[in-house]
Amino acid sequence: MTIEITNKSGALAPGDQIQSLLAFAMSKLDLHPDCDLNVTFVDDAEMTELHIKWMDEPGSTDVLSFPMDLPETEGEVVTLGDIVISPDFATAQANLAGHTPEHEMFILATHGLLHILGYDHAEAVEEKVMFELQESLVKQWSAESK
């Protein structure tokens, strides 16, 4: 499994922990251990550009996902795609939510992975499933990594 982490944001980001979390989540989601995934941390200016270009929405955002390949069969090795996170946006959200910026980035990384795998939250039922799964994965990883 190759999970490449790049930090272009100029902010501190828990890259090693995100790598560990995503490897754990990919295993729990029964993805082949040789699947590839990229995570990039960017500043708000770059996130704003990406948000406008790819989502046609103004301003910055917390996380964007760019899926590449989905496994068509169990055990298929693919390049899953890219997750882009803004640590500055995540820190602001964490302050509002009352938890650490690191925890927020853990949630966002897992959220990004689930989007790559086809999960969505446009409908209330989908949101419930996706958000419960991301919280469960982060909690399980946190408990097992201590």
DSSP file (Angstrom, degrees, kcal/mol; ACC not computed):
  #  RESIDUE AA STRUCTURE BP1 BP2  ACC     N-H-->O    O-->H-N    N-H-->O    O-->H-N    TCO  KAPPA ALPHA  PHI   PSI    X-CA   Y-CA   Z-CA
    1    1 A M              0   0    0      0, 0.0     2,-0.6     0, 0.0    35,-0.2   0.000 360.0 360.0 360.0 126.6    0.0    0.0    0.0
    2    2 A T  E     +a   36   0A   0     33,-1.3    35,-2.4    32,-0.1     2,-0.6  -0.939 360.0 173.3-113.5 114.9    1.4    3.3   -1.0
    3    3 A I  E     -a   37   0A   0     -2,-0.6     2,-0.5    33,-0.2    35,-0.2  -0.933  16.6-161.4-118.8 105.1   -0.1    6.3    0.7
    4    4 A E  E     -a   38   0A   0     33,-2.3    35,-3.0    -2,-0.6     2,-0.5  -0.751   2.4-162.6 -93.2 129.9    2.0    9.4   -0.3
    5    5 A I  E     -a   39   0A   0     -2,-0.5     2,-0.4    33,-0.2    35,-0.2  -0.944   8.8-179.9-114.4 128.5    1.7   12.4    1.9
    6    6 A T  E     -a   40   0A   0     33,-2.5    35,-2.9    -2,-0.5     2,-0.7  -0.996  12.2-159.3-128.0 131.3    2.8   15.9    0.7
    7    7 A N  E     +a   41   0A   0     -2,-0.4    35,-0.2    33,-0.2     3,-0.1  -0.893  29.2 150.7-114.5 103.9    2.5   19.0    2.8
    8    8 A K        +     0   0    0     33,-2.9    35,-0.4    -2,-0.7    34,-0.2   0.254  53.3  91.3-106.1   8.4    2.6   22.2    0.6
    9    9 A S  S    S-     0   0    0     32,-0.4    35,-0.1    33,-0.2    33,-0.1   0.736  85.1-132.2 -81.7 -24.2    0.5   24.2    3.1
   10   10 A G  S    S+     0   0    0      1,-0.4     2,-0.3    31,-0.1    -1,-0.1   0.423  76.7 102.6  81.9  -2.1    3.2   25.8    5.3
   11   11 A A  S    S-     0   0    0      1,-0.0    -1,-0.4    30,-0.0     2,-0.3  -0.721  85.1 -93.4-108.5 160.5    1.2   24.6    8.3
   12   12 A L        +     0   0    0     -2,-0.3    -1,-0.0    -3,-0.1     0, 0.0  -0.555  47.2 178.5 -71.4 136.6    1.8   21.7   10.6
   13   13 A A        -     0   0    0     -2,-0.3     2,-2.3    28,-0.0     3,-0.3  -0.998  37.3-119.6-141.5 141.5   -0.1   18.6    9.5
   14   14 A P     >  +     0   0    0      0, 0.0     4,-2.7     0, 0.0     5,-0.2  -0.376  47.7 159.3 -80.7  64.8   -0.1   15.1   11.1
   15   15 A G  H  >  +     0   0    0     -2,-2.3     4,-2.5     1,-0.2     5,-0.2   0.886  69.4  47.8 -56.8 -47.8    1.2   13.4    8.0
   16   16 A D  H  > S+     0   0    0     -3,-0.3     4,-2.1     1,-0.2    -1,-0.2   0.899 114.6  46.9 -63.6 -39.9    2.4   10.2    9.6
   17   17 A Q  H  > S+     0   0    0      2,-0.2     4,-2.9     1,-0.2    -2,-0.2   0.888 111.1  51.2 -69.3 -38.6   -0.8    9.8   11.6
   18   18 A I  H  X S+     0   0    0     -4,-2.7     4,-2.8     2,-0.2     5,-0.2   0.910 109.5  51.4 -63.0 -41.4   -2.9   10.4    8.5
   19   19 A Q  H  X S+     0   0    0     -4,-2.5     4,-2.1    -5,-0.2    -2,-0.2   0.930 112.3  45.6 -60.7 -45.8   -0.9    7.7    6.7
   20   20 A S  H  X S+     0   0    0     -4,-2.1     4,-2.2     2,-0.2    -2,-0.2   0.920 113.6  49.5 -62.9 -45.6   -1.5    5.3    9.5
   21   21 A L  H  X S+     0   0    0     -4,-2.9     4,-3.0     1,-0.2    -2,-0.2   0.926 111.9  47.0 -60.5 -47.3   -5.2    6.1    9.7
   22   22 A L  H  X S+     0   0    0     -4,-2.8     4,-2.8     2,-0.2    -1,-0.2   0.873 110.6  51.9 -68.1 -36.2   -5.7    5.7    6.0
   23   23 A A  H  X S+     0   0    0     -4,-2.1     4,-1.9    -5,-0.2    -1,-0.2   0.925 112.7  47.0 -62.3 -42.8   -3.9    2.4    5.9
   24   24 A F  H  X S+     0   0    0     -4,-2.2     4,-2.6     2,-0.2    -2,-0.2   0.941 113.7  47.2 -61.2 -49.4   -6.1    1.2    8.7
   25   25 A A  H  X S+     0   0    0     -4,-3.0     4,-2.0     1,-0.2    -2,-0.2   0.900 110.3  52.1 -62.5 -42.0   -9.3    2.5    7.0
   26   26 A M  H  <>S+     0   0    0     -4,-2.8     5,-2.8     1,-0.2    -1,-0.2   0.888 111.0  48.2 -62.7 -38.0   -8.3    0.9    3.7
   27   27 A S  H ><5S+     0   0    0     -4,-1.9     3,-1.7    -5,-0.2    -2,-0.2   0.936 111.3  49.1 -65.8 -46.4   -7.7   -2.4    5.5
   28   28 A K  H 3<5S+     0   0    0     -4,-2.6    -2,-0.2     1,-0.3    -1,-0.2   0.798 109.2  53.6 -63.1 -29.1  -11.1   -2.2    7.3
   29   29 A L  T 3<5S-     0   0    0     -4,-2.0    -1,-0.3    -5,-0.2    -2,-0.2   0.285 116.8-116.4 -90.2  10.2  -12.8   -1.4    4.0
   30   30 A D  T < 5 +     0   0    0     -3,-1.7    45,-0.5     1,-0.2     2,-0.3   0.809  58.5 157.4  60.3  35.0  -11.2   -4.5    2.4
   31   31 A L      < -     0   0    0     -5,-2.8    -1,-0.2    -6,-0.2    46,-0.1  -0.649  53.4 -93.9 -85.7 148.1   -9.1   -2.7   -0.1
   32   32 A H    >   -     0   0    0     44,-0.5     3,-2.0    -2,-0.3    46,-0.2  -0.346  31.5-126.2 -59.5 137.2   -6.1   -4.5   -1.5
   33   33 A P  T 3  S+     0   0    0      0, 0.0    -1,-0.2     0, 0.0    -6,-0.1   0.639 106.6  59.8 -64.3 -12.2   -3.0   -3.5    0.5
   34   34 A D  T 3  S+     0   0    0    -33,-0.2   -32,-0.1     2,-0.1    -2,-0.1   0.357  75.6 121.3 -97.6   6.3   -1.2   -2.5   -2.7
   35   35 A C    <   -     0   0    0     -3,-2.0   -33,-1.3   -34,-0.1     2,-0.3  -0.383  58.5-131.2 -65.2 148.4   -3.7    0.2   -3.7
   36   36 A D  E     +ab   2  79A   0     42,-2.2    44,-2.8   -35,-0.2    45,-0.6  -0.780  27.0 174.3-105.6 148.3   -2.3    3.7   -4.0
   37   37 A L  E     -ab   3  81A   0    -35,-2.4   -33,-2.3    -2,-0.3     2,-0.4  -0.986  14.7-152.6-150.5 140.9   -3.6    6.9   -2.5
   38   38 A N  E     -ab   4  82A   0     43,-2.3    45,-2.6    -2,-0.3     2,-0.4  -0.950   6.8-170.5-118.7 138.7   -2.2   10.5   -2.4
   39   39 A V  E     -ab   5  83A   0    -35,-3.0   -33,-2.5    -2,-0.4     2,-0.4  -0.997   5.9-174.7-126.9 129.2   -2.9   13.1    0.3
   40   40 A T  E     -ab   6  84A   0     43,-2.8    45,-2.5    -2,-0.4     2,-0.5  -0.988  14.4-151.5-126.7 130.7   -1.8   16.7   -0.1
   41   41 A F  E     +ab   7  85A   0    -35,-2.9   -33,-2.9    -2,-0.4   -32,-0.4  -0.873  25.9 177.2 -96.6 128.9   -2.1   19.5    2.4
   42   42 A V        -     0   0    0     43,-2.4    46,-0.4    -2,-0.5   -33,-0.2  -0.859  29.8-104.6-129.3 162.3   -2.4   22.9    0.8
   43   43 A D     >  -     0   0    0    -35,-0.4     4,-2.4    -2,-0.3     5,-0.2  -0.328  41.9-100.1 -79.7 170.9   -2.9   26.5    2.0
   44   44 A D  H  > S+     0   0    0      1,-0.2     4,-2.5     2,-0.2     5,-0.2   0.829 119.8  58.3 -64.1 -32.4   -6.3   28.2    1.7
   45   45 A A  H  > S+     0   0    0      2,-0.2     4,-1.9     1,-0.2    -1,-0.2   0.938 111.0  41.5 -63.5 -45.3   -5.3   30.1   -1.5
   46   46 A E  H  > S+     0   0    0      2,-0.2     4,-2.4     1,-0.2    -2,-0.2   0.889 113.7  52.9 -69.0 -37.8   -4.6   26.9   -3.3
   47   47 A M  H  X S+     0   0    0     -4,-2.4     4,-2.7     1,-0.2    -2,-0.2   0.886 107.2  53.0 -64.4 -37.1   -7.7   25.2   -1.9
   48   48 A T  H  X S+     0   0    0     -4,-2.5     4,-2.4     2,-0.2     5,-0.2   0.931 109.0  49.1 -61.6 -45.4   -9.8   28.2   -3.1
   49   49 A E  H  X S+     0   0    0     -4,-1.9     4,-2.7     1,-0.2    -2,-0.2   0.924 113.9  45.7 -59.6 -45.2   -8.4   27.8   -6.6
   50   50 A L  H  X>S+     0   0    0     -4,-2.4     4,-2.9     2,-0.2     5,-0.5   0.898 111.3  52.5 -65.2 -40.5   -9.1   24.0   -6.6
   51   51 A H  H  X5S+     0   0    0     -4,-2.7     4,-1.6     1,-0.2     6,-1.4   0.905 114.1  42.3 -63.6 -42.1  -12.6   24.5   -5.2
   52   52 A I  H  X5S+     0   0    0     -4,-2.4     4,-1.0     4,-0.2    -2,-0.2   0.937 118.2  45.7 -68.7 -47.0  -13.5   27.0   -7.9
   53   53 A K  H  <5S+     0   0    0     -4,-2.7    -2,-0.2    -5,-0.2    -3,-0.2   0.917 126.9  24.3 -65.0 -45.4  -11.9   25.0  -10.7
   54   54 A W  H  <5S+     0   0    0     -4,-2.9    -3,-0.2    -5,-0.2    -1,-0.2   0.741 134.9  28.8 -99.0 -25.1  -13.2   21.6   -9.8
   55   55 A M  H  <<S-     0   0    0     -4,-1.6    -3,-0.2    -5,-0.5    -2,-0.1   0.503  90.8-132.6-112.2  -7.9  -16.4   22.3   -7.8
   56   56 A D     <  +     0   0    0     -4,-1.0    -4,-0.2    -5,-0.4    -3,-0.1   0.875  65.5 127.2  54.8  39.7  -17.4   25.6   -9.4
   57   57 A E        -     0   0    0     -6,-1.4    -1,-0.2    -9,-0.1    -2,-0.2  -0.966  59.5-115.0-126.9 143.4  -18.0   26.9   -5.9
   58   58 A P        +     0   0    0      0, 0.0    -9,-0.0     0, 0.0   -10,-0.0  -0.321  69.2  12.9 -76.8 158.2  -16.5   30.1   -4.4
   59   59 A G  S    S-     0   0    0     -2,-0.0    -2,-0.1   -14,-0.0    -8,-0.1   0.024  92.7 -50.8  77.2 179.4  -14.0   30.2   -1.5
   60   60 A S        -     0   0    0     -9,-0.1     2,-0.3   -10,-0.1   -12,-0.1  -0.219  48.2-164.0 -81.7 176.0  -12.0   27.7    0.3
   61   61 A T        -     0   0    0      1,-0.1    28,-0.2   -17,-0.1    29,-0.1  -0.928  27.7-113.4-152.1 174.5  -13.1   24.4    1.7
   62   62 A D  S    S+     0   0    0     -2,-0.3    24,-2.2     1,-0.3     2,-0.3   0.923  88.4   1.7 -82.5 -46.4  -11.9   21.7    4.1
   63   63 A V  E     -C   85   0A   0     22,-0.2     2,-0.4    26,-0.1    -1,-0.3  -1.000  53.4-168.4-147.5 142.7  -11.3   18.7    1.9
   64   64 A L  E     -C   84   0A   0     20,-2.4    20,-2.9    -2,-0.3     2,-0.4  -0.979  10.9-154.8-128.0 145.5  -11.6   17.7   -1.8
   65   65 A S  E     -C   83   0A   0     -2,-0.4    18,-0.2    18,-0.2    48,-0.0  -0.962   7.2-168.9-122.5 139.5  -11.4   14.2   -3.2
   66   66 A F  E     -C   82   0A   0     16,-3.1    16,-2.1    -2,-0.4    50,-0.1  -0.841  16.3-155.5-127.0  92.3  -10.3   13.3   -6.7
   67   67 A P  E     +C   81   0A   0      0, 0.0    14,-0.3     0, 0.0    13,-0.1  -0.358  18.7 171.9 -68.9 147.3  -11.1    9.6   -7.5
   68   68 A M        +     0   0    0     12,-3.1     2,-0.4     1,-0.4    12,-0.2   0.671  62.0   3.6-113.9 -70.2   -9.1    7.8  -10.1
   69   69 A D        -     0   0    0     10,-1.7    -1,-0.4    11,-0.1     9,-0.1  -0.954  55.9-153.8-126.0 141.0   -9.9    4.1  -10.1
   70   70 A L        -     0   0    0     -2,-0.4     2,-0.2    -3,-0.1     9,-0.1  -0.927  33.7-108.2-107.7 137.6  -12.4    2.0   -8.2
   71   71 A P        -     0   0    0      0, 0.0     3,-0.1     0, 0.0     7,-0.0  -0.455  27.1-166.9 -61.9 129.9  -11.7   -1.6   -7.6
   72   72 A E  S    S+     0   0    0     -2,-0.2     2,-0.3     1,-0.1    -3,-0.0   0.724  73.8  30.1 -90.2 -24.0  -14.1   -3.6   -9.7
   73   73 A T  S >  S-     0   0    0     -3,-0.1     3,-2.0     0, 0.0    -1,-0.1  -0.939  99.7 -88.0-131.2 156.0  -13.3   -6.9   -8.0
   74   74 A E  T 3  S+     0   0    0     -2,-0.3   -43,-0.1     1,-0.3   -44,-0.1  -0.405 114.6  18.9 -62.1 133.1  -12.3   -7.7   -4.5
   75   75 A G  T 3  S+     0   0    0    -45,-0.5    -1,-0.3     1,-0.3     2,-0.2   0.459  85.8 147.4  87.3   0.8   -8.5   -7.6   -4.2
   76   76 A E    <   -     0   0    0     -3,-2.0     2,-0.5     1,-0.1   -44,-0.5  -0.512  45.2-132.7 -72.6 137.0   -8.0   -5.5   -7.3
   77   77 A V        +     0   0    0     -2,-0.2     2,-0.3   -46,-0.1   -42,-0.1  -0.803  41.1 152.5 -92.3 123.8   -5.0   -3.2   -7.1
   78   78 A V        -     0   0    0     -2,-0.5   -42,-2.2   -46,-0.2     2,-0.8  -0.918  53.2-105.3-141.2 166.2   -5.7    0.4   -8.3
   79   79 A T  E     -b   36   0A   0     -2,-0.3   -10,-1.7   -44,-0.2   -11,-0.2  -0.896  34.1-164.0 -91.0 111.1   -4.7    4.0   -7.8
   80   80 A L  E     -     0   0A   0    -44,-2.8   -12,-3.1    -2,-0.8     2,-0.3   0.907  34.9-116.6 -68.5 -43.7   -7.6    5.2   -5.7
   81   81 A G  E     -bC  37  67A   0    -45,-0.6   -43,-2.3   -14,-0.3     2,-0.4  -0.985  34.5 -46.1 144.7-154.6   -7.0    8.9   -6.2
   82   82 A D  E     -bC  38  66A   0    -16,-2.1   -16,-3.1    -2,-0.3     2,-0.4  -0.940  28.5-162.2-126.9 141.3   -6.1   12.1   -4.4
   83   83 A I  E     -bC  39  65A   0    -45,-2.6   -43,-2.8    -2,-0.4     2,-0.5  -0.987  10.7-164.5-118.6 131.5   -7.3   13.8   -1.2
   84   84 A V  E     -bC  40  64A   0    -20,-2.9   -20,-2.4    -2,-0.4     2,-0.4  -0.977   8.5-175.0-120.3 127.9   -6.5   17.5   -0.7
   85   85 A I  E     -bC  41  63A   0    -45,-2.5   -43,-2.4    -2,-0.5   -22,-0.2  -0.955  20.6-145.5-125.8 139.5   -6.9   19.0    2.8
   86   86 A S     >  -     0   0    0    -24,-2.2     4,-2.6    -2,-0.4     5,-0.2  -0.905   7.7-165.2-100.7 107.4   -6.6   22.6    4.0
   87   87 A P  H  > S+     0   0    0      0, 0.0     4,-2.5     0, 0.0     5,-0.2   0.860  89.8  54.4 -59.6 -34.8   -5.0   22.6    7.5
   88   88 A D  H  > S+     0   0    0    -46,-0.4     4,-1.9     2,-0.2     5,-0.1   0.938 111.3  43.4 -64.6 -45.9   -6.1   26.2    8.0
   89   89 A F  H  > S+     0   0    0    -28,-0.2     4,-2.2     1,-0.2    -1,-0.2   0.907 114.1  51.9 -64.3 -41.8   -9.7   25.5    7.2
   90   90 A A  H  X S+     0   0    0     -4,-2.6     4,-2.6     1,-0.2    -2,-0.2   0.884 107.3  52.4 -62.6 -39.7   -9.6   22.3    9.3
   91   91 A T  H  X S+     0   0    0     -4,-2.5     4,-2.2     2,-0.2    -1,-0.2   0.915 109.0  49.3 -64.4 -43.0   -8.2   24.3   12.3
   92   92 A A  H  X S+     0   0    0     -4,-1.9     4,-1.6     1,-0.2    -2,-0.2   0.914 113.3  47.1 -62.1 -42.4  -11.0   26.8   12.1
   93   93 A Q  H  X S+     0   0    0     -4,-2.2     4,-2.3     1,-0.2    -2,-0.2   0.896 109.6  53.7 -65.6 -39.9  -13.6   24.0   11.9
   94   94 A A  H  X>S+     0   0    0     -4,-2.6     5,-1.9     1,-0.2     4,-1.7   0.900 106.0  53.0 -61.8 -41.1  -12.0   22.2   14.8
   95   95 A N  H  <5S+     0   0    0     -4,-2.2    -1,-0.2     1,-0.2    -2,-0.2   0.900 112.0  45.4 -61.7 -40.4  -12.2   25.3   17.0
   96   96 A L  H  <5S+     0   0    0     -4,-1.6    -1,-0.2     1,-0.2    -2,-0.2   0.857 115.5  46.9 -69.1 -35.5  -15.9   25.5   16.2
   97   97 A A  H  <5S-     0   0    0     -4,-2.3    -2,-0.2     2,-0.1    -1,-0.2   0.651 110.7-121.0 -83.2 -15.8  -16.5   21.8   16.8
   98   98 A G  T  <5S+     0   0    0     -4,-1.7     2,-0.3     1,-0.3    -3,-0.2   0.785  74.8 100.4  81.6  27.7  -14.5   21.8   20.1
   99   99 A H  S   <S-     0   0    0     -5,-1.9    -1,-0.3    -6,-0.1    -2,-0.1  -0.813  77.6 -74.6-133.0-179.9  -11.8   19.3   19.2
  100  100 A T     >  -     0   0    0     -2,-0.3     4,-2.0     1,-0.1     5,-0.2  -0.322  33.5-121.4 -75.7 154.4   -8.2   19.4   18.0
  101  101 A P  H  > S+     0   0    0      0, 0.0     4,-2.4     0, 0.0     5,-0.2   0.872 114.8  57.2 -58.7 -36.3   -7.1   20.4   14.5
  102  102 A E  H  > S+     0   0    0      2,-0.2     4,-2.1     1,-0.2     5,-0.1   0.935 105.8  48.7 -61.3 -46.0   -5.4   16.9   14.3
  103  103 A H  H  > S+     0   0    0      1,-0.2     4,-2.4     2,-0.2    -1,-0.2   0.902 110.0  52.3 -60.8 -40.5   -8.7   15.2   15.0
  104  104 A E  H  X S+     0   0    0     -4,-2.0     4,-2.6     1,-0.2    -1,-0.2   0.915 109.1  49.2 -61.7 -42.3  -10.5   17.3   12.4
  105  105 A M  H  X S+     0   0    0     -4,-2.4     4,-2.5     2,-0.2    -1,-0.2   0.837 108.1  54.5 -68.0 -31.1   -7.8   16.4    9.8
  106  106 A F  H  X S+     0   0    0     -4,-2.1     4,-2.1     2,-0.2    -2,-0.2   0.935 110.9  45.6 -63.5 -45.8   -8.3   12.7   10.7
  107  107 A I  H  X S+     0   0    0     -4,-2.4     4,-2.7     1,-0.2    -2,-0.2   0.925 113.9  49.1 -61.7 -45.0  -12.0   13.0   10.0
  108  108 A L  H  X S+     0   0    0     -4,-2.6     4,-2.7     2,-0.2    -2,-0.2   0.889 109.6  50.7 -65.6 -40.1  -11.4   14.9    6.8
  109  109 A A  H  X S+     0   0    0     -4,-2.5     4,-2.1     2,-0.2    -1,-0.2   0.922 114.0  44.6 -63.5 -43.0   -8.9   12.4    5.5
  110  110 A T  H  X S+     0   0    0     -4,-2.1     4,-2.5     2,-0.2    -2,-0.2   0.905 112.2  52.8 -66.8 -41.2  -11.3    9.6    6.2
  111  111 A H  H  X S+     0   0    0     -4,-2.7     4,-2.2     1,-0.2    -2,-0.2   0.917 109.2  50.0 -57.8 -45.4  -14.1   11.6    4.7
  112  112 A G  H  X S+     0   0    0     -4,-2.7     4,-2.2     1,-0.2    -2,-0.2   0.903 109.5  50.6 -61.8 -42.6  -12.0   12.1    1.5
  113  113 A L  H  X S+     0   0    0     -4,-2.1     4,-1.7     1,-0.2    -2,-0.2   0.925 109.5  50.7 -61.6 -44.5  -11.3    8.4    1.3
  114  114 A L  H  <>S+     0   0    0     -4,-2.5     5,-2.7     1,-0.2    -1,-0.2   0.892 108.5  52.0 -63.0 -39.2  -15.0    7.5    1.6
  115  115 A H  H ><5S+     0   0    0     -4,-2.2     3,-1.9     1,-0.2    -1,-0.2   0.929 107.1  53.2 -60.5 -43.7  -15.8   10.0   -1.2
  116  116 A I  H 3<5S+     0   0    0     -4,-2.2    -1,-0.2     1,-0.3    -2,-0.2   0.858 107.1  53.0 -58.4 -34.6  -13.2    8.4   -3.4
  117  117 A L  T 3<5S-     0   0    0     -4,-1.7    -1,-0.3    -5,-0.1    -2,-0.2   0.391 129.5 -95.2 -85.3   4.1  -14.9    5.1   -2.8
  118  118 A G  T < 5S+     0   0    0     -3,-1.9    -3,-0.2     1,-0.3    -2,-0.1   0.444  76.7 140.2 101.6  -0.2  -18.3    6.4   -3.8
  119  119 A Y      < +     0   0    0     -5,-2.7    -1,-0.3    -6,-0.2     2,-0.3  -0.474  25.7 177.6 -73.0 149.8  -19.8    7.5   -0.5
  120  120 A D        -     0   0    0     -2,-0.1    10,-0.3     6,-0.1     9,-0.1  -0.908  31.9-152.1-144.8 171.6  -21.8   10.7   -0.6
  121  121 A H        +     0   0    0     -2,-0.3     6,-0.1     9,-0.1    -2,-0.0  -0.022  59.3 114.6-139.1  32.0  -23.8   12.9    1.7
  122  122 A A  S    S+     0   0    0      4,-0.0     2,-0.3     5,-0.0    -1,-0.0   0.852  78.6  48.4 -70.9 -34.5  -26.2   14.7   -0.6
  123  123 A E  S  > S-     0   0    0      1,-0.1     4,-2.8    -3,-0.0     5,-0.2  -0.780  90.5-118.9-106.6 151.9  -29.2   12.9    0.9
  124  124 A A  H  > S+     0   0    0     -2,-0.3     4,-2.3     1,-0.2     5,-0.2   0.870 114.3  50.1 -58.0 -40.3  -29.9   12.5    4.7
  125  125 A V  H  > S+     0   0    0      2,-0.2     4,-2.0     1,-0.2    -1,-0.2   0.921 112.4  47.0 -65.4 -44.0  -29.7    8.7    4.6
  126  126 A E  H  > S+     0   0    0      1,-0.2     4,-2.9     2,-0.2     5,-0.2   0.913 111.0  52.8 -62.5 -43.0  -26.4    8.8    2.7
  127  127 A E  H  X S+     0   0    0     -4,-2.8     4,-3.0     1,-0.2     5,-0.3   0.919 107.8  50.8 -59.7 -45.0  -25.0   11.4    5.2
  128  128 A K  H  X S+     0   0    0     -4,-2.3     4,-2.1     1,-0.2     5,-0.2   0.933 113.6  44.6 -59.1 -47.5  -25.9    9.3    8.2
  129  129 A V  H  X S+     0   0    0     -4,-2.0     4,-2.1     2,-0.2    -2,-0.2   0.947 117.4  44.2 -62.3 -49.7  -24.2    6.2    6.7
  130  130 A M  H  X S+     0   0    0     -4,-2.9     4,-2.6   -10,-0.3     5,-0.2   0.928 115.5  45.6 -64.8 -47.3  -21.1    8.1    5.6
  131  131 A F  H  X S+     0   0    0     -4,-3.0     4,-2.2    -5,-0.2    -1,-0.2   0.875 113.1  50.1 -68.9 -36.5  -20.6   10.2    8.8
  132  132 A E  H  X S+     0   0    0     -4,-2.1     4,-2.4    -5,-0.3    -1,-0.2   0.909 112.3  48.6 -65.2 -40.8  -21.1    7.2   11.1
  133  133 A L  H  X S+     0   0    0     -4,-2.1     4,-2.6    -5,-0.2    -2,-0.2   0.924 111.6  47.9 -65.7 -44.7  -18.6    5.2    9.1
  134  134 A Q  H  X S+     0   0    0     -4,-2.6     4,-2.1     1,-0.2    -1,-0.2   0.917 113.9  47.2 -64.9 -40.6  -16.0    7.9    9.1
  135  135 A E  H  X S+     0   0    0     -4,-2.2     4,-2.5    -5,-0.2    -1,-0.2   0.918 112.6  50.2 -64.1 -42.5  -16.4    8.5   12.9
  136  136 A S  H  X S+     0   0    0     -4,-2.4     4,-2.8     2,-0.2     5,-0.2   0.918 110.5  48.9 -62.2 -45.0  -16.2    4.7   13.5
  137  137 A L  H  X S+     0   0    0     -4,-2.6     4,-2.5     2,-0.2     5,-0.2   0.917 112.9  47.1 -62.4 -43.7  -13.0    4.3   11.5
  138  138 A V  H  X S+     0   0    0     -4,-2.1     4,-2.6    -5,-0.2    -2,-0.2   0.919 114.2  47.6 -65.2 -42.6  -11.3    7.2   13.2
  139  139 A K  H  X S+     0   0    0     -4,-2.5     4,-2.4     2,-0.2    -2,-0.2   0.923 113.2  47.5 -64.6 -44.5  -12.4    5.9   16.7
  140  140 A Q  H  X S+     0   0    0     -4,-2.8     4,-2.4     2,-0.2     5,-0.2   0.937 114.3  46.8 -61.9 -46.6  -11.3    2.4   15.9
  141  141 A W  H  X S+     0   0    0     -4,-2.5     4,-2.2    -5,-0.2    -2,-0.2   0.926 112.0  50.9 -60.7 -45.0   -7.9    3.5   14.6
  142  142 A S  H  < S+     0   0    0     -4,-2.6     4,-0.5     1,-0.2    -1,-0.2   0.901 112.0  46.6 -60.4 -42.6   -7.4    5.8   17.6
  143  143 A A  H >< S+     0   0    0     -4,-2.4     3,-0.5     1,-0.2    -1,-0.2   0.888 116.9  43.6 -67.3 -39.4   -8.2    3.1   20.0
  144  144 A E  H 3< S+     0   0    0     -4,-2.4    -2,-0.2     1,-0.2    -1,-0.2   0.718 108.7  57.0 -80.9 -21.3   -5.9    0.6   18.3
  145  145 A S  T 3<        0   0    0     -4,-2.2    -1,-0.2     1,-0.2    -2,-0.2   0.498 360.0 360.0 -89.9  -1.6   -3.0    3.0   17.7
  146  146 A K    <         0   0    0     -3,-0.5    -1,-0.2    -4,-0.5    -2,-0.1   0.475 360.0 360.0 -86.4 360.0   -2.5    3.9   21.3
